[in-house]
Amino acid sequence: MAATGAGEGKESAAVAGGGGGGSLHSKTLLKSEPLYQYVLESTVFPREPDCLRELRLATANHPMAVMAASPDQVQLFGLLIELIGAKNAIEVGVFTGYSLLATALALPDDGKIVAIDVSRESYDEVGAPVIDKAGVAHKVDFRVGLAMPVLDELVAEEGNKGRFDFAFVDADKVNFLGYHERLLQLVRVGGLIAYDNTLWGGSVAAPPAAADEAVPSGRDRSLAALAREFNAAIAADRRVKPCQLAIADGVMLCRRVA
C-alpha cells in the first residue's frame, strides 16, 4: 500500500482523533500535546499506508472511538511483527479492525490472524470494507464469541500450540491473566504478546491513600487495581521477558522465553 507523503501526512491530532472518542491526545501518556503531535507528524503519518489512514479516520467518527489503538502504537506493532518474521497472529478485541489491519499489512501474503470479538458489528460496518479494499481480507480468520472459550478452542485445535508468533490483547481487563495463560500455550517461544491499557491513564501510580482524590471514578480505580495486579503477575512470570512501554495507555510487551 502506498504511504502518504510527508506533506500529506500532516494533520491535526485533534481533528484526526475527532468524533465520539475525542482527540488522539487522549490516547497517549505524554503530557505535552505539541510533542505528541510532533511524533505523529514526523514519524507516523508520513509512513502511514493510505488504507490504514482511511480506517483510522473512519474509526475516529465512531461513538466509541476511544477504544481504538493509537497510530504510534500500531506503527510499533507493525515493526515488531516484521522484525520477528511473524506469520501467524492473534488479536483479542477487534472493534473496527484498525490494529487488525496494521497487523495484516505487516504479515506476509500467506500469513493469518485469528481475530476474536464478541461482535462483528463495528468491524463489518467500519473496518471490513477497508480491509477488503486493502487486499488483506484473506489473512483474517474472524471468530465471534467470548475470548476465553474461543482461546480454549484454539488451544484444543491440533497444531495450534506454539503456532503463533504475535498476539495483541485489547479486551476486558478482568480476564487478562486468563488470556495470558492461554496465549502462552499458543504463542511460540520467542514470540511476542502485547497487552493494552496496562497503565490506565497513569492511575496505576496513584498513592493508595489518595486514590479517591487522584482517581475519582470508581470504575477507573477498579481498572487501575486490575492493571497493577496484572503488571505484578507479569513481572514475576519467568516464562516471559516483559517490558512496560509508556506508549498509548501503557503496553505490556512480553517475549515468551519458556
C-alpha positions in Angstrom: 0.0 0.0 0.0 1.2 3.5 -0.8 2.1 5.7 2.2 1.2 9.3 2.3 4.0 11.8 1.6 5.4 14.0 4.4 3.3 16.9 3.5 0.1 14.9 3.1 0.8 13.1 6.4 0.4 16.4 8.4 -2.9 16.7 10.1 -4.1 18.0 13.4 -4.2 15.2 16.0 -7.3 16.9 17.5 -9.1 16.6 14.1 -7.7 13.1 13.3 -9.0 11.7 16.6 -12.3 13.6 16.5 -15.8 12.2 16.5 -17.1 10.4 19.6 -13.7 9.5 21.0 -12.1 12.9 21.5 -8.6 13.8 20.2 -5.7 11.5 19.7 -4.1 13.2 22.6 -6.4 11.2 24.9 -4.6 8.1 23.6 -1.1 9.0 25.0 0.5 9.4 28.4 2.7 12.2 27.0 1.9 15.4 28.9 3.0 17.6 26.0 0.4 17.8 23.2 2.9 19.5 20.8 5.4 16.8 21.4 2.9 14.0 20.7 1.8 16.0 17.6 5.4 16.1 16.5 5.8 12.3 16.9 2.7 11.8 14.8 3.6 14.3 12.1 7.3 13.5 11.9 7.3 9.7 12.0 3.8 8.1 12.0 1.7 10.0 9.4 4.4 10.3 6.7 4.8 6.5 6.6 1.2 5.5 7.2 -0.3 3.4 4.4 -3.3 5.0 2.8 -5.7 2.2 3.8 -4.6 2.4 7.4 -5.1 6.2 7.4 -8.6 5.7 5.9 -9.6 3.2 8.6 -8.1 5.4 11.4 -10.2 8.4 10.3 -13.3 6.3 9.8 -12.8 4.9 13.3 -12.4 8.4 14.7 -16.1 9.0 13.8 -17.3 6.0 15.7 -19.1 6.9 19.0 -16.7 4.6 20.9 -13.5 5.8 19.0 -11.6 6.0 22.3 -11.5 2.1 22.2 -9.1 2.1 19.2 -5.4 1.7 19.4 -3.2 4.8 18.8 -1.4 5.4 15.5 2.1 5.3 17.0 1.1 2.0 18.8 0.0 0.2 15.6 3.1 1.5 13.9 5.2 -0.1 16.6 3.3 -3.4 16.3 3.8 -3.5 12.5 7.6 -3.0 13.0 7.8 -5.7 15.7 5.8 -8.2 13.5 8.3 -7.7 10.7 11.3 -7.9 13.0 10.4 -11.3 14.3 9.2 -12.6 10.9 5.7 -13.3 12.2 3.4 -15.4 10.0 0.5 -16.2 12.4 -1.1 -13.8 14.9 -4.0 -13.5 17.3 -5.9 -10.3 18.2 -8.2 -10.4 21.2 -10.7 -7.5 20.9 -11.1 -6.2 17.4 -13.5 -3.2 17.5 -13.4 -1.7 13.9 -10.3 -3.6 13.0 -7.8 -0.7 12.9 -5.0 -2.5 14.7 -6.0 -5.7 13.0 -5.4 -4.0 9.6 -1.9 -2.9 10.8 -1.1 -6.5 11.7 -2.5 -7.9 8.5 -0.4 -5.5 6.4 2.8 -6.5 8.3 2.2 -10.2 7.9 3.3 -12.0 4.7 0.7 -12.7 2.0 0.3 -16.3 3.3 0.0 -15.1 6.9 -3.1 -15.5 9.1 -4.5 -13.5 12.0 -7.2 -15.0 14.2 -9.4 -12.1 15.3 -11.6 -12.6 18.4 -14.5 -10.4 19.5 -18.0 -10.8 20.9 -19.4 -8.9 18.0 -18.6 -8.2 14.4 -20.9 -5.1 14.2 -18.2 -2.3 14.3 -15.8 -4.4 12.2 -18.4 -5.1 9.5 -19.6 -1.5 9.4 -16.3 0.3 9.5 -13.3 -1.9 9.1 -14.2 -4.8 6.8 -14.7 -2.7 3.6 -11.3 -1.0 4.1 -9.6 -4.3 4.9 -11.2 -5.9 1.8 -10.1 -3.0 -0.4 -6.6 -3.2 1.0 -6.3 -6.8 -0.3 -5.7 -8.5 3.1 -9.1 -9.8 4.0 -7.9 -13.4 3.1 -5.5 -13.2 6.1 -8.3 -12.6 8.6 -9.9 -15.6 10.5 -12.7 -13.8 12.5 -14.2 -15.8 15.4 -17.2 -14.4 17.2 -17.6 -15.2 20.9 -16.2 -14.6 24.3 -12.5 -14.6 24.2 -11.8 -17.2 26.9 -13.8 -20.1 25.3 -12.5 -19.1 21.8 -8.9 -19.3 23.1 -9.7 -22.6 24.7 -10.9 -23.9 21.4 -7.7 -22.7 19.7 -5.6 -24.5 22.3 -7.6 -27.6 21.7 -7.2 -27.5 17.9 -4.5 -29.7 16.7 -1.3 -28.0 15.7 -2.0 -24.7 17.4 0.2 -24.9 20.4 3.3 -22.8 19.7 2.0 -22.0 16.2 1.5 -18.2 16.7 4.2 -15.6 16.6 2.4 -12.5 17.8 -0.7 -11.7 19.9 -2.3 -8.4 20.9 -4.9 -8.2 23.7 -7.2 -5.2 24.0 -10.3 -6.6 25.7 -11.9 -6.9 29.1 -9.1 -6.3 31.7 -10.6 -8.6 34.3 -9.6 -11.6 32.2 -6.1 -10.6 31.2 -4.4 -13.2 33.3 -6.7 -15.9 31.9 -5.9 -14.8 28.4 -2.2 -14.8 29.3 -2.2 -18.4 30.4 -3.9 -19.5 27.1 -1.7 -17.3 24.9 1.4 -18.8 26.5 0.3 -22.1 25.0 -0.5 -20.7 21.6 2.5 -18.3 21.1 5.8 -19.9 20.3 9.0 -19.4 22.4 10.5 -16.2 21.1 7.1 -14.9 20.1 5.5 -11.6 21.4 2.4 -10.9 23.3 1.2 -7.3 23.8 -1.4 -6.2 26.3 -3.1 -2.8 26.1 -4.1 -0.2 28.8 -1.6 -1.5 31.3 -1.0 1.9 32.8 -4.7 3.0 32.7 -4.1 6.7 32.1 -1.3 6.7 34.8 -3.8 5.9 37.5 -1.8 2.8 38.4 0.7 5.1 40.1 -1.9 6.9 42.3 -0.9 6.5 46.0 -3.4 4.2 47.8 -4.1 6.8 50.5 -5.0 9.4 47.9 -6.7 7.1 45.4 -10.2 8.6 45.9 -8.9 12.1 45.1 -6.4 11.1 42.4 -8.7 8.7 40.6 -12.3 9.9 41.4 -14.1 7.3 39.2 -14.9 4.1 40.9 -14.6 2.2 37.6 -11.1 3.7 37.0 -10.0 2.8 40.5 -11.1 -0.8 39.9 -9.4 -1.0 36.5 -6.2 0.6 37.9 -6.2 -2.1 40.6 -6.6 -4.8 37.9 -3.8 -3.3 35.9 -1.5 -3.3 38.9 -2.3 -6.9 39.7 -1.7 -7.9 36.1 1.6 -6.0 35.9 2.9 -7.5 39.1 2.0 -11.0 37.8 3.8 -10.5 34.6 6.9 -9.1 36.3 7.0 -12.3 38.4 6.3 -14.7 35.4 9.6 -16.3 34.4 8.1 -17.7 31.3 8.2 -14.3 29.7 10.6 -11.4 29.4 8.5 -8.3 30.0 8.8 -4.6 29.1 6.3 -2.0 30.2 6.0 0.7 27.5 4.7 4.1 28.3 3.1 4.4 24.8 -0.6 5.0 24.2 -2.3 4.0 27.5 0.5 1.6 28.5 1.5 -1.5 26.6 3.0 -4.5 28.4 5.1 -6.3 25.9 6.1 -9.9 26.7 8.5 -12.2 24.9 7.9 -15.8 25.6 11.1 -17.4 26.8 9.9 -20.7 28.3 
